[in-house]
Amino acid sequence: MKKLLFSLATLIVMSTPALATPPGANLKINGDITPPTCTVNAGDNDIIIDYGVISPLLFLLRKITH
């Protein structure tokens, strides 16, 4: 029983620094990242999409970036 407790304590002490280290990955991107576009396929029929009520404040709070 003492061997088991000693083994578990040793495992915990040795694994703590490995779990506490911050991730060290760097990501470099060449080019542009653009979200995919959405195409609504209505065939030959006209389609109406109702977005409901959209507050004008949503557009004023966002910073415009180019």
LUMMILUM-856015 format. One record per residue: residue in one letter; z, x, y of N, C-alpha, C, O in turn; chain. Coordinates in nm, 4 decimals. Layout:
<recs>
<rec rest="A" n_pz="Z" n_px="X" n_py="Y" ca_pz="Z" ca_px="X" ca_py="Y" c_pz="Z" c_px="X" c_py="Y" o_pz="Z" o_px="X" o_py="Y" kette="A"/>
...
</recs>
This chain:
<recs>
<rec rest="M" n_pz="0.0000" n_px="0.0822" n_py="-0.1192" ca_pz="0.0000" ca_px="0.0000" ca_py="0.0000" c_pz="0.0000" c_px="0.0871" c_py="0.1263" o_pz="-0.0650" o_px="0.0545" o_py="0.2256" kette="A"/>
<rec rest="K" n_pz="0.0747" n_px="0.1993" n_py="0.1205" ca_pz="0.0794" ca_px="0.2883" ca_py="0.2363" c_pz="-0.0563" c_px="0.3532" c_py="0.2609" o_pz="-0.0950" o_px="0.3751" o_py="0.3757" kette="A"/>
<rec rest="K" n_pz="-0.1290" n_px="0.3840" n_py="0.1529" ca_pz="-0.2623" ca_px="0.4432" ca_py="0.1684" c_pz="-0.3575" c_px="0.3456" c_py="0.2373" o_pz="-0.4379" o_px="0.3848" o_py="0.3218" kette="A"/>
<rec rest="L" n_pz="-0.3475" n_px="0.2185" n_py="0.2002" ca_pz="-0.4339" ca_px="0.1164" ca_py="0.2586" c_pz="-0.4049" c_px="0.1010" c_py="0.4078" o_pz="-0.4976" o_px="0.0964" o_py="0.4887" kette="A"/>
<rec rest="L" n_pz="-0.2771" n_px="0.0929" n_py="0.4448" ca_pz="-0.2414" ca_px="0.0800" ca_py="0.5857" c_pz="-0.2830" c_px="0.2036" c_py="0.6649" o_pz="-0.3323" o_px="0.1925" o_py="0.7772" kette="A"/>
<rec rest="F" n_pz="-0.2631" n_px="0.3208" n_py="0.6063" ca_pz="-0.3040" ca_px="0.4444" ca_py="0.6728" c_pz="-0.4559" c_px="0.4485" c_py="0.6910" o_pz="-0.5049" o_px="0.4912" o_py="0.7955" kette="A"/>
<rec rest="S" n_pz="-0.5290" n_px="0.4048" n_py="0.5906" ca_pz="-0.6756" ca_px="0.4034" ca_py="0.5989" c_pz="-0.7233" c_px="0.3068" c_py="0.7064" o_pz="-0.8139" o_px="0.3390" o_py="0.7833" kette="A"/>
<rec rest="L" n_pz="-0.6628" n_px="0.1883" n_py="0.7121" ca_pz="-0.7019" ca_px="0.0905" ca_py="0.8137" c_pz="-0.6681" c_px="0.1403" c_py="0.9540" o_pz="-0.7478" o_px="0.1241" o_py="1.0464" kette="A"/>
<rec rest="A" n_pz="-0.5510" n_px="0.2005" n_py="0.9703" ca_pz="-0.5121" ca_px="0.2530" ca_py="1.1011" c_pz="-0.6060" c_px="0.3649" c_py="1.1441" o_pz="-0.6449" o_px="0.3717" o_py="1.2607" kette="A"/>
<rec rest="T" n_pz="-0.6424" n_px="0.4518" n_py="1.0518" ca_pz="-0.7348" ca_px="0.5606" ca_py="1.0829" c_pz="-0.8720" c_px="0.5060" c_py="1.1210" o_pz="-0.9349" o_px="0.5554" o_py="1.2146" kette="A"/>
<rec rest="L" n_pz="-0.9179" n_px="0.4057" n_py="1.0497" ca_pz="-1.0470" ca_px="0.3441" ca_py="1.0801" c_pz="-1.0469" c_px="0.2822" c_py="1.2191" o_pz="-1.1437" o_px="0.2963" o_py="1.2938" kette="A"/>
<rec rest="I" n_pz="-0.9393" n_px="0.2140" n_py="1.2537" ca_pz="-0.9312" ca_px="0.1503" ca_py="1.3855" c_pz="-0.9296" c_px="0.2551" c_py="1.4958" o_pz="-0.9986" o_px="0.2404" o_py="1.5967" kette="A"/>
<rec rest="V" n_pz="-0.8518" n_px="0.3599" n_py="1.4773" ca_pz="-0.8426" ca_px="0.4645" ca_py="1.5796" c_pz="-0.9756" c_px="0.5374" c_py="1.5961" o_pz="-1.0129" o_px="0.5718" o_py="1.7083" kette="A"/>
<rec rest="M" n_pz="-1.0464" n_px="0.5611" n_py="1.4888" ca_pz="-1.1725" ca_px="0.6345" ca_py="1.4967" c_pz="-1.2868" c_px="0.5485" c_py="1.5493" o_pz="-1.3792" o_px="0.6014" o_py="1.6110" kette="A"/>
<rec rest="S" n_pz="-1.2833" n_px="0.4177" n_py="1.5266" ca_pz="-1.3940" ca_px="0.3323" ca_py="1.5691" c_pz="-1.3795" c_px="0.2849" c_py="1.7128" o_pz="-1.4776" o_px="0.2395" o_py="1.7717" kette="A"/>
<rec rest="T" n_pz="-1.2611" n_px="0.2938" n_py="1.7708" ca_pz="-1.2406" ca_px="0.2460" ca_py="1.9074" c_pz="-1.3277" c_px="0.3193" c_py="2.0092" o_pz="-1.3903" o_px="0.2519" o_py="2.0910" kette="A"/>
<rec rest="P" n_pz="-1.3361" n_px="0.4521" n_py="2.0101" ca_pz="-1.4236" ca_px="0.5180" ca_py="2.1090" c_pz="-1.5708" c_px="0.4819" c_py="2.0920" o_pz="-1.6441" o_px="0.4751" o_py="2.1907" kette="A"/>
<rec rest="A" n_pz="-1.6142" n_px="0.4593" n_py="1.9716" ca_pz="-1.7548" ca_px="0.4239" ca_py="1.9494" c_pz="-1.7858" c_px="0.2863" c_py="2.0062" o_pz="-1.8964" o_px="0.2626" o_py="2.0546" kette="A"/>
<rec rest="L" n_pz="-1.6892" n_px="0.1956" n_py="2.0007" ca_pz="-1.7114" ca_px="0.0615" ca_py="2.0539" c_pz="-1.6945" c_px="0.0569" c_py="2.2053" o_pz="-1.7480" o_px="-0.0331" o_py="2.2701" kette="A"/>
<rec rest="A" n_pz="-1.6221" n_px="0.1510" n_py="2.2621" ca_pz="-1.5929" ca_px="0.1490" ca_py="2.4050" c_pz="-1.6974" c_px="0.2213" c_py="2.4885" o_pz="-1.6949" o_px="0.2099" o_py="2.6110" kette="A"/>
<rec rest="T" n_pz="-1.7878" n_px="0.2942" n_py="2.4281" ca_pz="-1.8872" ca_px="0.3669" ca_py="2.5069" c_pz="-1.9907" c_px="0.2699" c_py="2.5633" o_pz="-2.0353" o_px="0.1791" o_py="2.4932" kette="A"/>
<rec rest="P" n_pz="-2.0290" n_px="0.2886" n_py="2.6892" ca_pz="-2.1286" ca_px="0.1990" ca_py="2.7478" c_pz="-2.2667" c_px="0.2282" c_py="2.6897" o_pz="-2.2926" o_px="0.3385" o_py="2.6414" kette="A"/>
<rec rest="P" n_pz="-2.3545" n_px="0.1291" n_py="2.6947" ca_pz="-2.4903" ca_px="0.1522" ca_py="2.6448" c_pz="-2.5612" c_px="0.2559" c_py="2.7310" o_pz="-2.5393" o_px="0.2632" o_py="2.8519" kette="A"/>
<rec rest="G" n_pz="-2.6451" n_px="0.3349" n_py="2.6684" ca_pz="-2.7097" ca_px="0.4427" ca_py="2.7410" c_pz="-2.8601" c_px="0.4378" c_py="2.7333" o_pz="-2.9241" o_px="0.5424" o_py="2.7230" kette="A"/>
<rec rest="A" n_pz="-2.9181" n_px="0.3208" n_py="2.7380" ca_pz="-3.0632" ca_px="0.3093" ca_py="2.7275" c_pz="-3.1251" c_px="0.2952" c_py="2.8658" o_pz="-3.0699" o_px="0.2277" o_py="2.9527" kette="A"/>
<rec rest="N" n_pz="-3.2379" n_px="0.3581" n_py="2.8854" ca_pz="-3.3160" ca_px="0.3446" ca_py="3.0081" c_pz="-3.4478" c_px="0.2782" c_py="2.9723" o_pz="-3.5098" o_px="0.3103" o_py="2.8708" kette="A"/>
<rec rest="L" n_pz="-3.4896" n_px="0.1854" n_py="3.0571" ca_pz="-3.6139" ca_px="0.1130" ca_py="3.0344" c_pz="-3.7076" c_px="0.1417" c_py="3.1507" o_pz="-3.6741" o_px="0.1151" o_py="3.2661" kette="A"/>
<rec rest="K" n_pz="-3.8242" n_px="0.1955" n_py="3.1206" ca_pz="-3.9235" ca_px="0.2240" ca_py="3.2231" c_pz="-4.0461" c_px="0.1384" c_py="3.1954" o_pz="-4.0983" o_px="0.1361" o_py="3.0839" kette="A"/>
<rec rest="I" n_pz="-4.0911" n_px="0.0682" n_py="3.2988" ca_pz="-4.2034" ca_px="-0.0234" ca_py="3.2833" c_pz="-4.3160" c_px="0.0215" c_py="3.3745" o_pz="-4.2952" o_px="0.0418" o_py="3.4941" kette="A"/>
<rec rest="N" n_pz="-4.4337" n_px="0.0368" n_py="3.3192" ca_pz="-4.5535" ca_px="0.0671" ca_py="3.3970" c_pz="-4.6367" c_px="-0.0593" c_py="3.4042" o_pz="-4.6764" o_px="-0.1139" o_py="3.3012" kette="A"/>
<rec rest="G" n_pz="-4.6635" n_px="-0.1060" n_py="3.5248" ca_pz="-4.7434" ca_px="-0.2263" ca_py="3.5402" c_pz="-4.6602" c_px="-0.3410" c_py="3.5939" o_pz="-4.5525" o_px="-0.3203" o_py="3.6498" kette="A"/>
<rec rest="D" n_pz="-4.7101" n_px="-0.4602" n_py="3.5769" ca_pz="-4.6447" ca_px="-0.5800" ca_py="3.6279" c_pz="-4.5956" c_px="-0.6657" c_py="3.5123" o_pz="-4.6573" o_px="-0.6714" o_py="3.4059" kette="A"/>
<rec rest="I" n_pz="-4.4842" n_px="-0.7314" n_py="3.5355" ca_pz="-4.4347" ca_px="-0.8303" ca_py="3.4401" c_pz="-4.4561" c_px="-0.9666" c_py="3.5041" o_pz="-4.3976" o_px="-0.9963" o_py="3.6082" kette="A"/>
<rec rest="T" n_pz="-4.5384" n_px="-1.0483" n_py="3.4434" ca_pz="-4.5650" ca_px="-1.1814" ca_py="3.4965" c_pz="-4.5290" c_px="-1.2849" c_py="3.3913" o_pz="-4.5572" o_px="-1.2658" o_py="3.2730" kette="A"/>
<rec rest="P" n_pz="-4.4668" n_px="-1.3944" n_py="3.4334" ca_pz="-4.4354" ca_px="-1.4990" ca_py="3.3372" c_pz="-4.5629" c_px="-1.5694" c_py="3.2919" o_pz="-4.6604" o_px="-1.5749" o_py="3.3668" kette="A"/>
<rec rest="P" n_pz="-4.5628" n_px="-1.6223" n_py="3.1723" ca_pz="-4.6821" ca_px="-1.6934" ca_py="3.1256" c_pz="-4.7031" c_px="-1.8214" c_py="3.2054" o_pz="-4.6078" o_px="-1.8818" o_py="3.2546" kette="A"/>
<rec rest="T" n_pz="-4.8283" n_px="-1.8614" n_py="3.2172" ca_pz="-4.8590" ca_px="-1.9848" ca_py="3.2887" c_pz="-4.8528" c_px="-2.1024" c_py="3.1929" o_pz="-4.8610" o_px="-2.0865" o_py="3.0711" kette="A"/>
<rec rest="C" n_pz="-4.8384" n_px="-2.2182" n_py="3.2496" ca_pz="-4.8307" ca_px="-2.3400" ca_py="3.1690" c_pz="-4.9509" c_px="-2.4271" c_py="3.2039" o_pz="-4.9718" o_px="-2.4604" o_py="3.3205" kette="A"/>
<rec rest="T" n_pz="-5.0279" n_px="-2.4630" n_py="3.1055" ca_pz="-5.1439" ca_px="-2.5482" ca_py="3.1252" c_pz="-5.1201" c_px="-2.6808" c_py="3.0546" o_pz="-5.0922" o_px="-2.6849" o_py="2.9348" kette="A"/>
<rec rest="V" n_pz="-5.1315" n_px="-2.7893" n_py="3.1309" ca_pz="-5.1157" ca_px="-2.9227" ca_py="3.0737" c_pz="-5.2533" c_px="-2.9719" c_py="3.0333" o_pz="-5.3431" o_px="-2.9832" o_py="3.1168" kette="A"/>
<rec rest="N" n_pz="-5.2698" n_px="-3.0009" n_py="2.9059" ca_pz="-5.3975" ca_px="-3.0471" ca_py="2.8544" c_pz="-5.3920" c_px="-3.1987" c_py="2.8405" o_pz="-5.3298" o_px="-3.2511" o_py="2.7481" kette="A"/>
<rec rest="A" n_pz="-5.4579" n_px="-3.2693" n_py="2.9333" ca_pz="-5.4586" ca_px="-3.4151" ca_py="2.9302" c_pz="-5.5913" c_px="-3.4692" c_py="2.8796" o_pz="-5.6114" o_px="-3.5906" o_py="2.8759" kette="A"/>
<rec rest="G" n_pz="-5.6804" n_px="-3.3821" n_py="2.8413" ca_pz="-5.8100" ca_px="-3.4294" ca_py="2.7935" c_pz="-5.8907" c_px="-3.4867" c_py="2.9081" o_pz="-5.8958" o_px="-3.4285" o_py="3.0165" kette="A"/>
<rec rest="D" n_pz="-5.9539" n_px="-3.6008" n_py="2.8845" ca_pz="-6.0345" ca_px="-3.6660" ca_py="2.9876" c_pz="-5.9514" c_px="-3.7589" c_py="3.0746" o_pz="-6.0028" o_px="-3.8140" o_py="3.1719" kette="A"/>
<rec rest="N" n_pz="-5.8240" n_px="-3.7774" n_py="3.0418" ca_pz="-5.7389" ca_px="-3.8707" ca_py="3.1154" c_pz="-5.6707" c_px="-3.8000" c_py="3.2323" o_pz="-5.6405" o_px="-3.6808" o_py="3.2261" kette="A"/>
<rec rest="D" n_pz="-5.6474" n_px="-3.8765" n_py="3.3390" ca_pz="-5.5667" ca_px="-3.8246" ca_py="3.4491" c_pz="-5.4209" c_px="-3.8310" c_py="3.4073" o_pz="-5.3806" o_px="-3.9223" o_py="3.3352" kette="A"/>
<rec rest="I" n_pz="-5.3430" n_px="-3.7361" n_py="3.4514" ca_pz="-5.2023" ca_px="-3.7331" ca_py="3.4149" c_pz="-5.1192" c_px="-3.7190" c_py="3.5423" o_pz="-5.1554" o_px="-3.6441" o_py="3.6331" kette="A"/>
<rec rest="I" n_pz="-5.0084" n_px="-3.7909" n_py="3.5479" ca_pz="-4.9172" ca_px="-3.7850" ca_py="3.6618" c_pz="-4.7844" c_px="-3.7300" c_py="3.6116" o_pz="-4.7268" o_px="-3.7816" o_py="3.5157" kette="A"/>
<rec rest="I" n_pz="-4.7369" n_px="-3.6260" n_py="3.6764" ca_pz="-4.6089" ca_px="-3.5663" ca_py="3.6398" c_pz="-4.5107" c_px="-3.5960" c_py="3.7518" o_pz="-4.5344" o_px="-3.5595" o_py="3.8670" kette="A"/>
<rec rest="D" n_pz="-4.3998" n_px="-3.6624" n_py="3.7182" ca_pz="-4.2980" ca_px="-3.6975" ca_py="3.8167" c_pz="-4.1823" c_px="-3.5989" c_py="3.8056" o_pz="-4.1138" o_px="-3.5941" o_py="3.7035" kette="A"/>
<rec rest="Y" n_pz="-4.1608" n_px="-3.5207" n_py="3.9102" ca_pz="-4.0516" ca_px="-3.4237" ca_py="3.9110" c_pz="-3.9218" c_px="-3.4836" c_py="3.9642" o_pz="-3.8204" o_px="-3.4141" o_py="3.9706" kette="A"/>
<rec rest="G" n_pz="-3.9228" n_px="-3.6083" n_py="4.0014" ca_pz="-3.8022" ca_px="-3.6708" ca_py="4.0546" c_pz="-3.7781" c_px="-3.6276" c_py="4.1984" o_pz="-3.8713" o_px="-3.5933" o_py="4.2711" kette="A"/>
<rec rest="V" n_pz="-3.6520" n_px="-3.6300" n_py="4.2378" ca_pz="-3.6147" ca_px="-3.5932" ca_py="4.3737" c_pz="-3.5823" c_px="-3.4440" c_py="4.3774" o_pz="-3.4969" o_px="-3.3962" o_py="4.3027" kette="A"/>
<rec rest="I" n_pz="-3.6508" n_px="-3.3718" n_py="4.4643" ca_pz="-3.6264" ca_px="-3.2288" ca_py="4.4812" c_pz="-3.5731" c_px="-3.2075" c_py="4.6223" o_pz="-3.6378" o_px="-3.2441" o_py="4.7204" kette="A"/>
<rec rest="S" n_pz="-3.4557" n_px="-3.1486" n_py="4.6313" ca_pz="-3.3919" ca_px="-3.1260" ca_py="4.7604" c_pz="-3.4642" c_px="-3.0150" c_py="4.8361" o_pz="-3.4962" o_px="-2.9114" o_py="4.7779" kette="A"/>
<rec rest="P" n_pz="-3.4902" n_px="-3.0355" n_py="4.9655" ca_pz="-3.5526" ca_px="-2.9295" ca_py="5.0460" c_pz="-3.4641" c_px="-2.8054" c_py="5.0577" o_pz="-3.5138" o_px="-2.6965" o_py="5.0864" kette="A"/>
<rec rest="L" n_pz="-3.3346" n_px="-2.8210" n_py="5.0359" ca_pz="-3.2438" ca_px="-2.7065" ca_py="5.0447" c_pz="-3.2738" c_px="-2.6023" c_py="4.9379" o_pz="-3.2414" o_px="-2.4850" o_py="4.9564" kette="A"/>
<rec rest="L" n_pz="-3.3343" n_px="-2.6416" n_py="4.8280" ca_pz="-3.3688" ca_px="-2.5453" ca_py="4.7239" c_pz="-3.4671" c_px="-2.4408" c_py="4.7749" o_pz="-3.4639" o_px="-2.3253" o_py="4.7325" kette="A"/>
<rec rest="F" n_pz="-3.5532" n_px="-2.4816" n_py="4.8652" ca_pz="-3.6531" ca_px="-2.3897" ca_py="4.9170" c_pz="-3.5978" c_px="-2.3035" c_py="5.0302" o_pz="-3.6460" o_px="-2.1924" o_py="5.0525" kette="A"/>
<rec rest="L" n_pz="-3.4980" n_px="-2.3530" n_py="5.1012" ca_pz="-3.4406" ca_px="-2.2776" ca_py="5.2119" c_pz="-3.3433" c_px="-2.1706" c_py="5.1636" o_pz="-3.3251" o_px="-2.0694" o_py="5.2312" kette="A"/>
<rec rest="L" n_pz="-3.2806" n_px="-2.1911" n_py="5.0482" ca_pz="-3.1794" ca_px="-2.0987" ca_py="5.0000" c_pz="-3.2381" c_px="-1.9765" c_py="4.9312" o_pz="-3.1698" o_px="-1.8751" o_py="4.9168" kette="A"/>
<rec rest="R" n_pz="-3.3607" n_px="-1.9842" n_py="4.8894" ca_pz="-3.4215" ca_px="-1.8727" ca_py="4.8167" c_pz="-3.4866" c_px="-1.7752" c_py="4.9127" o_pz="-3.5471" o_px="-1.8150" o_py="5.0122" kette="A"/>
<rec rest="K" n_pz="-3.4736" n_px="-1.6479" n_py="4.8822" ca_pz="-3.5357" ca_px="-1.5446" ca_py="4.9641" c_pz="-3.6815" c_px="-1.5296" c_py="4.9217" o_pz="-3.7114" o_px="-1.5194" o_py="4.8027" kette="A"/>
<rec rest="I" n_pz="-3.7697" n_px="-1.5284" n_py="5.0169" ca_pz="-3.9123" ca_px="-1.5162" ca_py="4.9879" c_pz="-3.9453" c_px="-1.3690" c_py="4.9683" o_pz="-3.9185" o_px="-1.2864" o_py="5.0555" kette="A"/>
<rec rest="T" n_pz="-4.0034" n_px="-1.3370" n_py="4.8539" ca_pz="-4.0437" ca_px="-1.1998" ca_py="4.8258" c_pz="-4.1932" c_px="-1.1957" c_py="4.8005" o_pz="-4.2513" o_px="-1.2913" o_py="4.7492" kette="A"/>
<rec rest="H" n_pz="-4.2528" n_px="-1.0881" n_py="4.8355" ca_pz="-4.3978" ca_px="-1.0723" ca_py="4.8147" c_pz="-4.4225" c_px="-0.9596" c_py="4.7207" o_pz="-4.5376" o_px="-0.9293" o_py="4.6896" kette="A"/>
</recs>
